[in-house]
Amino acid sequence: MSARTIGVVMNGVTGRMGYRQHLLRSVLAINAEGGVPLSDGRRILLEPVLVGRSEPKLRDLAERHDISDWTTDLSEALADPGNLIYFDAQVTHARVASVTKAIEAGKHIYAEKPTAETLEDALSLAKAAKAAGVKNGVVQDKLFLPGLLKLKRLVDGGFFGRILSVRGEFGYWVFEGGWQQAQRPSWNYRAEDGGGIILDMFPHWAYVLETLFGRIEAVTAKAVTHIPERIDESGQAYAATADDAAYGLFELAGGAIAQINSSWCVRVNRDELVEFQVDGTEGSAVAGLRNCRIQHRSTTPKPVWNPDLPATERFRDQWQEVPDNGEFDNGFKIQWELFIRHVLEDAPFPYDLAAGARGVRIAEAGLLSSAEGRRIELPAAGTEEGTP
Ligand SMILES: NC(=O)c1ccc[n+]([C@@H]2O[C@H](COP(=O)([O-])OP(=O)(O)OC[C@H]3O[C@@H](n4cnc5c(N)ncnc54)[C@H](O)[C@@H]3O)[C@@H](O)[C@H]2O)c1
């Protein structure tokens, strides 16, 4: 069957995520494979329309990847009826205005997380998209990581028994700039530019915890700025006003407790940049980006505390690797394919802007908890007007 082409307006493609994960690893990779297959056998090719602020950067990107359509004028791209979808991977603080414009132009919306800087704005976007009747989605890429898919397999298979706790460790050292260039953009470290690790990472933890383990009923967090001054892309020192580490406690429905450390100021002594240890009555698992190891209750050793003796066992060797049992594709690409099917044939897509607002709600609760030094309860949806 013949392939159909749809236009996808892509804003923020000169950035790290927009370029690597969304343009290269998703949209162009999908086209290279012949398009997104629909249930009737047709294939859908994606024609990216690059949008950004810098003509030279866009031209260079377009030439490098043989893309014919690019513009610095978002309205012009939105005016073309062939462009069905608007995608946004801009810096967070630029998202709401552009997404709102795209909703008004009747485009289906797909956006990076967080969908906004505040719950109020995130909810407005979700409501506006619903009122306009446009399909909408938010990136929840971590759900498609091989390590977390294996973890989900263990949860669904009843491996853990009753889940007691989840301990997450995320982070790595982000250089301050100066003597070694920072490997993340400087806006991440300025609160006034939408930065901060809570706003960046809590939306991820929200959907990971709620998809795998249960609703977050309360959040307690401490946000810290460990490094108060950094050097930006142009070599200038700036005040790092945003949190660069957050120590969070999430109480889950059913009684499990999740603790997640998120930090750009830690050195990695782990197998992967993020790891979650899940302990249950029947067994435990440690899942990272790609791998997952388990220890069943029947093979659990019986350590005895004795500081007078050297460690008698190699505890890490007592875990068993969970097999792949399949091939894992890029998570961003999988979600793009799901979204295209959602737009064109109404296939299910639970990761909508309301889900995005839920992530912002958890981030906002974390920031509030830290600012006021208290535990924030999150009543279930429907019990509080307007909250997701
Ligand atoms: N899903 C994930 O795992 C993940 C990971 C990192 C970042 N993100 C999200 O993706 C978005 C982009 O992050 P990034 O790391 O790619 O950032 P980046 O700084 O590398 O890219 C930002 C993009 O926004 C554009 N932009 C538009 N208006 C701007 C303005 N006023 N100031 C500066 N840049 C502006 C830039 O030109 C660039 O194309 C953020 O919202 C971030 O939270 C998601």
The ligand as an SDF file (V2000), in Angstrom:
LIG
                    3D

 44 48  0  0  0  0  0  0  0  0999 V2000
   12.5270   13.6140   28.0490 N   0  0  0  0  0  0  0  0  0  0  0  0
   13.7300   13.8090   28.5340 C   0  0  0  0  0  0  0  0  0  0  0  0
   14.3920   12.8860   28.9850 O   0  0  0  0  0  0  0  0  0  0  0  0
   14.3370   15.1870   28.5400 C   0  0  0  0  0  0  0  0  0  0  0  0
   15.7060   15.3310   28.7760 C   0  0  0  0  0  0  0  0  0  0  0  0
   16.2570   16.6140   28.7480 C   0  0  0  0  0  0  0  0  0  0  0  0
   15.4320   17.7100   28.5220 C   0  0  0  0  0  0  0  0  0  0  0  0
   14.1080   17.5230   28.3320 N   0  0  0  0  0  0  0  0  0  0  0  0
   13.2090   18.6970   28.1020 C   0  0  0  0  0  0  0  0  0  0  0  0
   13.3880   19.1300   26.7730 O   0  0  0  0  0  0  0  0  0  0  0  0
   13.3380   20.5570   26.7010 C   0  0  0  0  0  0  0  0  0  0  0  0
   14.6220   21.0730   26.0010 C   0  0  0  0  0  0  0  0  0  0  0  0
   15.7440   20.6960   26.7690 O   0  0  0  0  0  0  0  0  0  0  0  0
   17.2070   20.6030   26.1300 P   0  0  0  0  0  0  0  0  0  0  0  0
   18.0570   19.9670   27.1520 O   0  0  0  0  0  0  0  0  0  0  0  0
   17.0960   20.0170   24.7770 O   0  0  0  0  0  0  0  0  0  0  0  0
   17.5690   22.1540   26.0430 O   0  0  0  0  0  0  0  0  0  0  0  0
   18.5110   22.9260   24.9700 P   0  0  0  0  0  0  0  0  0  0  0  0
   18.9190   24.1760   25.6360 O   0  0  0  0  0  0  0  0  0  0  0  0
   19.5530   22.0180   24.4340 O   0  0  0  0  0  0  0  0  0  0  0  0
   17.5080   23.2520   23.7750 O   0  0  0  0  0  0  0  0  0  0  0  0
   16.4940   24.2280   23.9170 C   0  0  0  0  0  0  0  0  0  0  0  0
   15.8610   24.5560   22.5750 C   0  0  0  0  0  0  0  0  0  0  0  0
   14.8890   25.5890   22.8050 O   0  0  0  0  0  0  0  0  0  0  0  0
   15.1650   26.6880   21.9320 C   0  0  0  0  0  0  0  0  0  0  0  0
   14.6880   27.9350   22.5410 N   0  0  0  0  0  0  0  0  0  0  0  0
   13.5040   28.5160   22.2740 C   0  0  0  0  0  0  0  0  0  0  0  0
   13.3410   29.6360   22.9840 N   0  0  0  0  0  0  0  0  0  0  0  0
   14.4280   29.7780   23.7380 C   0  0  0  0  0  0  0  0  0  0  0  0
   14.8330   30.7590   24.6830 C   0  0  0  0  0  0  0  0  0  0  0  0
   14.0540   31.8110   24.9760 N   0  0  0  0  0  0  0  0  0  0  0  0
   16.0430   30.5990   25.2860 N   0  0  0  0  0  0  0  0  0  0  0  0
   16.8230   29.5360   24.9920 C   0  0  0  0  0  0  0  0  0  0  0  0
   16.4690   28.5610   24.1050 N   0  0  0  0  0  0  0  0  0  0  0  0
   15.2810   28.6900   23.4780 C   0  0  0  0  0  0  0  0  0  0  0  0
   16.6470   26.6060   21.6650 C   0  0  0  0  0  0  0  0  0  0  0  0
   16.9970   27.2950   20.4950 O   0  0  0  0  0  0  0  0  0  0  0  0
   16.8360   25.0940   21.5490 C   0  0  0  0  0  0  0  0  0  0  0  0
   16.4430   24.6500   20.2610 O   0  0  0  0  0  0  0  0  0  0  0  0
   13.1770   21.0420   28.1350 C   0  0  0  0  0  0  0  0  0  0  0  0
   11.8240   21.3740   28.3780 O   0  0  0  0  0  0  0  0  0  0  0  0
   13.5730   19.8640   28.9820 C   0  0  0  0  0  0  0  0  0  0  0  0
   12.8640   19.7860   30.2110 O   0  0  0  0  0  0  0  0  0  0  0  0
   13.5580   16.2980   28.3240 C   0  0  0  0  0  0  0  0  0  0  0  0
  1  2  1  0
  2  3  2  0
  2  4  1  0
  4  5  1  0
  4 44  2  0
  5  6  2  0
  6  7  1  0
  7  8  2  0
  8  9  1  0
  8 44  1  0
  9 10  1  0
  9 42  1  0
 10 11  1  0
 11 12  1  0
 11 40  1  0
 12 13  1  0
 13 14  1  0
 14 15  2  0
 14 16  1  0
 14 17  1  0
 17 18  1  0
 18 19  2  0
 18 20  1  0
 18 21  1  0
 21 22  1  0
 22 23  1  0
 23 24  1  0
 23 38  1  0
 24 25  1  0
 25 26  1  0
 25 36  1  0
 26 27  1  0
 26 35  1  0
 27 28  2  0
 28 29  1  0
 29 30  1  0
 29 35  2  0
 30 31  1  0
 30 32  2  0
 32 33  1  0
 33 34  2  0
 34 35  1  0
 36 37  1  0
 36 38  1  0
 38 39  1  0
 40 41  1  0
 40 42  1  0
 42 43  1  0
M  CHG  2   8   1  16  -1
M  END
$$$$
